Amino acid sequence: MSLAHELLEIAHDLATTAGDMALAGRKAGLQHVHTKTTATDMVTEFDKASEKLIVEGLCQQRPLDAIVGEEGANVVGSSGITWHIDPIDGTTNFLYDLPAWAVSIGASDAQGPIAGVVYIPALGEMFSATRGGGAFLNGSPIRCNQITDVSHALVCTGFSYSPEQRTIQSRRVAKFIHLIRDIRRGGAAAVDLCFVACGRLDAYFEENLHQWDIAAGILIAHEAGCTSGDFAGESAHPAEILVSAPAIFDQLSNLIIAASAPKE
């Protein structure tokens, strides 16, 4: 078994166990819900329990790897492999019992993402990919849409936890919503990336994310044939990411840049 497939198998098993635990806990009812960076940035007992389970599993099976998790995990490694964990991506959806939340686990080496999974327990869907090995949904290959006209594109975005930033971001969308098919706001970056990868969306863009939000999803999107970058078409990074069907990337990039420009 190759290293990528070994890492993928570990991620698959841990995401399944953690996600199913969180889903069962959500059905039983939440007991501890708190806020983090703002009054609308939520964390539950299952965010923490999911991360604990995943970190313990990784430390047992890959003791020399580095680990970074949204809820505070920070393990120094020496193997050259770093794991980025979002134990529940879309915590607000999880809190409100909406299905679009996921466990995201991505592994990277010096060349970038090498293996990743995004598991959506409420839908029973496991998205997965290895570098150069294609992208899959529950074991079946997936590809992004081949749309060529941005005016027909269903575009997804996300908004900041900061009220002031949400106002700015919503104004930007308002400037070009009439030039595309429509806008969606899913509420979980990893899920949104996977939905572009499998053709449920044509594009997704957001800013001010973290590596754990995109580590698995961007690999899945790339392996499904998507193009990615920042809003201007340079390399994608957590602070600014745009992922789309290849033929509409430049068109959508131009719309976002124009809508982001300050008024003269």
Contacts in CASP RR format, 6 or more apart in sequence:
PFRMAT RR
TARGET T0000
AUTHOR 0000-0000-0000
METHOD contacts of the structure
MODEL  1
MSLAHELLEIAHDLATTAGDMALAGRKAGLQHVHTKTTATDMVTEFDKAS
EKLIVEGLCQQRPLDAIVGEEGANVVGSSGITWHIDPIDGTTNFLYDLPA
WAVSIGASDAQGPIAGVVYIPALGEMFSATRGGGAFLNGSPIRCNQITDV
SHALVCTGFSYSPEQRTIQSRRVAKFIHLIRDIRRGGAAAVDLCFVACGR
LDAYFEENLHQWDIAAGILIAHEAGCTSGDFAGESAHPAEILVSAPAIFD
QLSNLIIAASAPKE
1 9 0 8 1.000
2 130 0 8 1.000
3 114 0 8 1.000
4 114 0 8 1.000
4 115 0 8 1.000
4 130 0 8 1.000
4 131 0 8 1.000
4 133 0 8 1.000
5 115 0 8 1.000
5 130 0 8 1.000
7 62 0 8 1.000
7 81 0 8 1.000
7 107 0 8 1.000
7 114 0 8 1.000
7 115 0 8 1.000
7 116 0 8 1.000
7 130 0 8 1.000
8 115 0 8 1.000
8 116 0 8 1.000
8 117 0 8 1.000
8 128 0 8 1.000
8 129 0 8 1.000
8 130 0 8 1.000
10 57 0 8 1.000
10 58 0 8 1.000
10 61 0 8 1.000
10 62 0 8 1.000
11 83 0 8 1.000
11 105 0 8 1.000
11 106 0 8 1.000
11 107 0 8 1.000
11 115 0 8 1.000
11 116 0 8 1.000
11 117 0 8 1.000
11 128 0 8 1.000
11 216 0 8 1.000
12 117 0 8 1.000
12 119 0 8 1.000
12 126 0 8 1.000
12 128 0 8 1.000
14 53 0 8 1.000
14 54 0 8 1.000
14 57 0 8 1.000
14 58 0 8 1.000
14 105 0 8 1.000
15 54 0 8 1.000
15 103 0 8 1.000
15 104 0 8 1.000
15 105 0 8 1.000
15 117 0 8 1.000
15 118 0 8 1.000
15 119 0 8 1.000
15 126 0 8 1.000
16 119 0 8 1.000
16 126 0 8 1.000
17 53 0 8 1.000
18 49 0 8 1.000
18 50 0 8 1.000
18 51 0 8 1.000
18 53 0 8 1.000
18 54 0 8 1.000
18 87 0 8 1.000
18 103 0 8 1.000
19 50 0 8 1.000
19 103 0 8 1.000
19 119 0 8 1.000
19 121 0 8 1.000
20 121 0 8 1.000
21 46 0 8 1.000
21 49 0 8 1.000
21 50 0 8 1.000
21 53 0 8 1.000
22 46 0 8 1.000
22 49 0 8 1.000
22 50 0 8 1.000
22 87 0 8 1.000
22 88 0 8 1.000
22 94 0 8 1.000
22 103 0 8 1.000
22 121 0 8 1.000
23 121 0 8 1.000
23 122 0 8 1.000
25 46 0 8 1.000
26 46 0 8 1.000
26 94 0 8 1.000
26 97 0 8 1.000
30 44 0 8 1.000
30 45 0 8 1.000
30 46 0 8 1.000
30 95 0 8 1.000
31 45 0 8 1.000
32 44 0 8 1.000
32 45 0 8 1.000
33 42 0 8 1.000
33 43 0 8 1.000
33 44 0 8 1.000
33 45 0 8 1.000
33 95 0 8 1.000
34 42 0 8 1.000
34 43 0 8 1.000
34 44 0 8 1.000
35 41 0 8 1.000
35 42 0 8 1.000
35 43 0 8 1.000
36 42 0 8 1.000
36 43 0 8 1.000
37 161 0 8 1.000
38 161 0 8 1.000
38 162 0 8 1.000
38 163 0 8 1.000
40 92 0 8 1.000
40 161 0 8 1.000
41 161 0 8 1.000
42 91 0 8 1.000
42 92 0 8 1.000
42 95 0 8 1.000
43 71 0 8 1.000
43 91 0 8 1.000
44 88 0 8 1.000
44 91 0 8 1.000
44 94 0 8 1.000
44 95 0 8 1.000
46 87 0 8 1.000
46 88 0 8 1.000
46 94 0 8 1.000
47 70 0 8 1.000
47 71 0 8 1.000
47 87 0 8 1.000
47 88 0 8 1.000
47 91 0 8 1.000
48 71 0 8 1.000
48 87 0 8 1.000
49 87 0 8 1.000
50 87 0 8 1.000
50 88 0 8 1.000
50 103 0 8 1.000
51 69 0 8 1.000
51 70 0 8 1.000
51 71 0 8 1.000
51 72 0 8 1.000
51 73 0 8 1.000
51 85 0 8 1.000
51 87 0 8 1.000
54 85 0 8 1.000
54 87 0 8 1.000
54 103 0 8 1.000
54 105 0 8 1.000
55 67 0 8 1.000
55 69 0 8 1.000
55 73 0 8 1.000
55 75 0 8 1.000
55 85 0 8 1.000
58 65 0 8 1.000
58 67 0 8 1.000
58 75 0 8 1.000
58 83 0 8 1.000
59 67 0 8 1.000
59 75 0 8 1.000
62 79 0 8 1.000
62 81 0 8 1.000
62 83 0 8 1.000
64 77 0 8 1.000
64 78 0 8 1.000
64 79 0 8 1.000
64 81 0 8 1.000
65 75 0 8 1.000
65 77 0 8 1.000
65 79 0 8 1.000
65 80 0 8 1.000
65 81 0 8 1.000
65 82 0 8 1.000
65 83 0 8 1.000
65 107 0 8 1.000
66 75 0 8 1.000
66 76 0 8 1.000
66 77 0 8 1.000
66 79 0 8 1.000
66 80 0 8 1.000
66 81 0 8 1.000
66 82 0 8 1.000
66 83 0 8 1.000
67 73 0 8 1.000
67 74 0 8 1.000
67 75 0 8 1.000
67 77 0 8 1.000
67 82 0 8 1.000
67 83 0 8 1.000
67 85 0 8 1.000
68 74 0 8 1.000
68 75 0 8 1.000
68 82 0 8 1.000
68 83 0 8 1.000
68 84 0 8 1.000
68 85 0 8 1.000
68 211 0 8 1.000
68 212 0 8 1.000
69 84 0 8 1.000
69 85 0 8 1.000
69 86 0 8 1.000
69 87 0 8 1.000
69 212 0 8 1.000
70 85 0 8 1.000
70 86 0 8 1.000
70 87 0 8 1.000
70 210 0 8 1.000
70 212 0 8 1.000
71 87 0 8 1.000
73 85 0 8 1.000
80 109 0 8 1.000
80 110 0 8 1.000
81 107 0 8 1.000
81 108 0 8 1.000
81 109 0 8 1.000
81 114 0 8 1.000
82 107 0 8 1.000
82 108 0 8 1.000
82 109 0 8 1.000
83 105 0 8 1.000
83 106 0 8 1.000
83 107 0 8 1.000
83 108 0 8 1.000
84 104 0 8 1.000
84 105 0 8 1.000
84 106 0 8 1.000
84 107 0 8 1.000
84 108 0 8 1.000
84 211 0 8 1.000
84 212 0 8 1.000
84 215 0 8 1.000
84 216 0 8 1.000
85 104 0 8 1.000
85 105 0 8 1.000
85 106 0 8 1.000
85 212 0 8 1.000
86 102 0 8 1.000
86 103 0 8 1.000
86 104 0 8 1.000
86 105 0 8 1.000
86 190 0 8 1.000
86 212 0 8 1.000
86 213 0 8 1.000
87 103 0 8 1.000
88 94 0 8 1.000
88 101 0 8 1.000
88 102 0 8 1.000
88 103 0 8 1.000
89 101 0 8 1.000
89 102 0 8 1.000
89 103 0 8 1.000
89 104 0 8 1.000
89 118 0 8 1.000
89 188 0 8 1.000
89 189 0 8 1.000
89 190 0 8 1.000
89 191 0 8 1.000
89 212 0 8 1.000
89 213 0 8 1.000
90 100 0 8 1.000
90 101 0 8 1.000
90 102 0 8 1.000
90 187 0 8 1.000
90 188 0 8 1.000
90 191 0 8 1.000
91 101 0 8 1.000
92 187 0 8 1.000
93 99 0 8 1.000
93 100 0 8 1.000
93 101 0 8 1.000
93 186 0 8 1.000
93 187 0 8 1.000
93 188 0 8 1.000
94 101 0 8 1.000
99 120 0 8 1.000
99 122 0 8 1.000
99 123 0 8 1.000
100 120 0 8 1.000
100 122 0 8 1.000
100 186 0 8 1.000
100 187 0 8 1.000
100 188 0 8 1.000
100 191 0 8 1.000
101 120 0 8 1.000
101 121 0 8 1.000
101 122 0 8 1.000
101 188 0 8 1.000
101 191 0 8 1.000
102 118 0 8 1.000
102 119 0 8 1.000
102 120 0 8 1.000
102 121 0 8 1.000
102 188 0 8 1.000
102 190 0 8 1.000
102 191 0 8 1.000
102 194 0 8 1.000
103 117 0 8 1.000
103 118 0 8 1.000
103 119 0 8 1.000
103 121 0 8 1.000
104 116 0 8 1.000
104 117 0 8 1.000
104 118 0 8 1.000
104 119 0 8 1.000
104 190 0 8 1.000
104 212 0 8 1.000
104 213 0 8 1.000
104 215 0 8 1.000
104 216 0 8 1.000
104 217 0 8 1.000
105 116 0 8 1.000
105 117 0 8 1.000
105 216 0 8 1.000
106 113 0 8 1.000
106 115 0 8 1.000
106 116 0 8 1.000
106 117 0 8 1.000
106 215 0 8 1.000
106 216 0 8 1.000
106 219 0 8 1.000
107 113 0 8 1.000
107 114 0 8 1.000
107 115 0 8 1.000
107 116 0 8 1.000
107 215 0 8 1.000
108 114 0 8 1.000
108 215 0 8 1.000
111 131 0 8 1.000
112 131 0 8 1.000
113 131 0 8 1.000
113 215 0 8 1.000
113 216 0 8 1.000
113 218 0 8 1.000
113 219 0 8 1.000
113 222 0 8 1.000
114 130 0 8 1.000
114 131 0 8 1.000
114 219 0 8 1.000
115 128 0 8 1.000
115 129 0 8 1.000
115 130 0 8 1.000
115 131 0 8 1.000
115 219 0 8 1.000
116 128 0 8 1.000
116 129 0 8 1.000
116 130 0 8 1.000
116 215 0 8 1.000
116 216 0 8 1.000
116 217 0 8 1.000
116 219 0 8 1.000
116 220 0 8 1.000
117 126 0 8 1.000
117 127 0 8 1.000
117 128 0 8 1.000
117 216 0 8 1.000
118 126 0 8 1.000
118 127 0 8 1.000
118 128 0 8 1.000
118 190 0 8 1.000
118 191 0 8 1.000
118 193 0 8 1.000
118 194 0 8 1.000
118 216 0 8 1.000
118 217 0 8 1.000
118 220 0 8 1.000
119 125 0 8 1.000
119 126 0 8 1.000
119 127 0 8 1.000
120 126 0 8 1.000
120 127 0 8 1.000
120 191 0 8 1.000
120 194 0 8 1.000
124 138 0 8 1.000
125 137 0 8 1.000
125 138 0 8 1.000
126 137 0 8 1.000
126 138 0 8 1.000
126 139 0 8 1.000
127 135 0 8 1.000
127 136 0 8 1.000
127 137 0 8 1.000
127 142 0 8 1.000
127 194 0 8 1.000
127 197 0 8 1.000
127 198 0 8 1.000
127 216 0 8 1.000
127 217 0 8 1.000
127 220 0 8 1.000
128 135 0 8 1.000
128 136 0 8 1.000
128 139 0 8 1.000
128 220 0 8 1.000
129 135 0 8 1.000
129 136 0 8 1.000
129 216 0 8 1.000
129 217 0 8 1.000
129 219 0 8 1.000
129 220 0 8 1.000
129 222 0 8 1.000
129 223 0 8 1.000
129 224 0 8 1.000
130 219 0 8 1.000
130 223 0 8 1.000
131 219 0 8 1.000
131 223 0 8 1.000
132 223 0 8 1.000
133 223 0 8 1.000
134 141 0 8 1.000
134 223 0 8 1.000
134 224 0 8 1.000
135 141 0 8 1.000
135 142 0 8 1.000
135 143 0 8 1.000
135 197 0 8 1.000
135 198 0 8 1.000
135 219 0 8 1.000
135 220 0 8 1.000
135 221 0 8 1.000
135 222 0 8 1.000
135 223 0 8 1.000
135 224 0 8 1.000
135 225 0 8 1.000
136 142 0 8 1.000
137 194 0 8 1.000
137 198 0 8 1.000
142 197 0 8 1.000
142 198 0 8 1.000
142 199 0 8 1.000
142 224 0 8 1.000
143 197 0 8 1.000
143 198 0 8 1.000
143 199 0 8 1.000
143 224 0 8 1.000
143 225 0 8 1.000
144 196 0 8 1.000
144 197 0 8 1.000
144 198 0 8 1.000
144 199 0 8 1.000
144 221 0 8 1.000
144 224 0 8 1.000
144 225 0 8 1.000
144 226 0 8 1.000
144 244 0 8 1.000
144 245 0 8 1.000
144 246 0 8 1.000
145 199 0 8 1.000
145 202 0 8 1.000
145 245 0 8 1.000
146 245 0 8 1.000
146 247 0 8 1.000
147 153 0 8 1.000
147 202 0 8 1.000
147 245 0 8 1.000
147 247 0 8 1.000
147 248 0 8 1.000
148 247 0 8 1.000
148 248 0 8 1.000
149 248 0 8 1.000
149 251 0 8 1.000
150 179 0 8 1.000
150 180 0 8 1.000
150 248 0 8 1.000
150 251 0 8 1.000
150 252 0 8 1.000
150 255 0 8 1.000
151 179 0 8 1.000
151 180 0 8 1.000
151 181 0 8 1.000
152 180 0 8 1.000
152 181 0 8 1.000
152 202 0 8 1.000
153 180 0 8 1.000
153 181 0 8 1.000
153 202 0 8 1.000
153 203 0 8 1.000
153 244 0 8 1.000
153 245 0 8 1.000
153 248 0 8 1.000
153 252 0 8 1.000
154 180 0 8 1.000
154 181 0 8 1.000
154 182 0 8 1.000
154 184 0 8 1.000
154 201 0 8 1.000
154 202 0 8 1.000
154 203 0 8 1.000
155 180 0 8 1.000
155 181 0 8 1.000
155 182 0 8 1.000
155 183 0 8 1.000
155 184 0 8 1.000
155 201 0 8 1.000
155 202 0 8 1.000
155 203 0 8 1.000
155 204 0 8 1.000
155 205 0 8 1.000
155 252 0 8 1.000
156 183 0 8 1.000
156 184 0 8 1.000
156 185 0 8 1.000
156 186 0 8 1.000
156 192 0 8 1.000
156 195 0 8 1.000
156 196 0 8 1.000
156 201 0 8 1.000
156 203 0 8 1.000
156 204 0 8 1.000
156 205 0 8 1.000
157 169 0 8 1.000
157 173 0 8 1.000
157 183 0 8 1.000
157 184 0 8 1.000
157 185 0 8 1.000
157 204 0 8 1.000
157 205 0 8 1.000
157 206 0 8 1.000
158 169 0 8 1.000
158 185 0 8 1.000
158 186 0 8 1.000
158 187 0 8 1.000
158 189 0 8 1.000
158 192 0 8 1.000
158 206 0 8 1.000
159 165 0 8 1.000
159 166 0 8 1.000
159 169 0 8 1.000
159 170 0 8 1.000
159 185 0 8 1.000
160 166 0 8 1.000
160 169 0 8 1.000
160 207 0 8 1.000
160 208 0 8 1.000
165 208 0 8 1.000
169 207 0 8 1.000
172 256 0 8 1.000
172 259 0 8 1.000
172 260 0 8 1.000
173 183 0 8 1.000
173 259 0 8 1.000
175 258 0 8 1.000
175 259 0 8 1.000
176 255 0 8 1.000
176 256 0 8 1.000
176 258 0 8 1.000
176 259 0 8 1.000
177 183 0 8 1.000
179 255 0 8 1.000
180 252 0 8 1.000
180 255 0 8 1.000
181 202 0 8 1.000
184 201 0 8 1.000
186 192 0 8 1.000
189 204 0 8 1.000
189 206 0 8 1.000
189 209 0 8 1.000
189 213 0 8 1.000
189 214 0 8 1.000
189 217 0 8 1.000
190 213 0 8 1.000
190 214 0 8 1.000
190 216 0 8 1.000
190 217 0 8 1.000
192 201 0 8 1.000
192 204 0 8 1.000
192 206 0 8 1.000
193 204 0 8 1.000
193 214 0 8 1.000
193 217 0 8 1.000
193 218 0 8 1.000
193 220 0 8 1.000
193 221 0 8 1.000
193 243 0 8 1.000
194 217 0 8 1.000
194 220 0 8 1.000
194 221 0 8 1.000
195 201 0 8 1.000
195 204 0 8 1.000
196 202 0 8 1.000
196 203 0 8 1.000
196 204 0 8 1.000
196 221 0 8 1.000
196 224 0 8 1.000
196 226 0 8 1.000
196 243 0 8 1.000
196 244 0 8 1.000
196 245 0 8 1.000
197 217 0 8 1.000
197 220 0 8 1.000
197 221 0 8 1.000
197 223 0 8 1.000
197 224 0 8 1.000
197 225 0 8 1.000
197 226 0 8 1.000
198 224 0 8 1.000
202 244 0 8 1.000
202 245 0 8 1.000
202 248 0 8 1.000
203 242 0 8 1.000
203 243 0 8 1.000
203 244 0 8 1.000
203 245 0 8 1.000
203 248 0 8 1.000
203 249 0 8 1.000
203 252 0 8 1.000
204 241 0 8 1.000
204 242 0 8 1.000
204 243 0 8 1.000
204 244 0 8 1.000
205 231 0 8 1.000
205 241 0 8 1.000
205 242 0 8 1.000
205 243 0 8 1.000
205 252 0 8 1.000
205 256 0 8 1.000
206 241 0 8 1.000
207 231 0 8 1.000
207 239 0 8 1.000
207 240 0 8 1.000
207 241 0 8 1.000
208 238 0 8 1.000
208 239 0 8 1.000
209 238 0 8 1.000
209 239 0 8 1.000
209 241 0 8 1.000
210 238 0 8 1.000
211 238 0 8 1.000
213 238 0 8 1.000
214 236 0 8 1.000
214 238 0 8 1.000
214 241 0 8 1.000
218 228 0 8 1.000
218 236 0 8 1.000
218 241 0 8 1.000
218 243 0 8 1.000
221 228 0 8 1.000
221 243 0 8 1.000
222 228 0 8 1.000
225 246 0 8 1.000
226 243 0 8 1.000
226 244 0 8 1.000
226 245 0 8 1.000
226 246 0 8 1.000
227 243 0 8 1.000
227 244 0 8 1.000
227 245 0 8 1.000
227 246 0 8 1.000
227 249 0 8 1.000
228 236 0 8 1.000
228 241 0 8 1.000
228 242 0 8 1.000
228 243 0 8 1.000
228 244 0 8 1.000
229 235 0 8 1.000
229 236 0 8 1.000
229 241 0 8 1.000
229 242 0 8 1.000
229 243 0 8 1.000
229 249 0 8 1.000
230 236 0 8 1.000
230 237 0 8 1.000
230 239 0 8 1.000
230 240 0 8 1.000
230 241 0 8 1.000
230 242 0 8 1.000
231 240 0 8 1.000
231 242 0 8 1.000
231 253 0 8 1.000
231 256 0 8 1.000
231 257 0 8 1.000
231 260 0 8 1.000
232 253 0 8 1.000
232 257 0 8 1.000
233 242 0 8 1.000
233 249 0 8 1.000
233 250 0 8 1.000
233 253 0 8 1.000
236 242 0 8 1.000
236 243 0 8 1.000
242 249 0 8 1.000
242 252 0 8 1.000
242 253 0 8 1.000
242 256 0 8 1.000
244 252 0 8 1.000
END
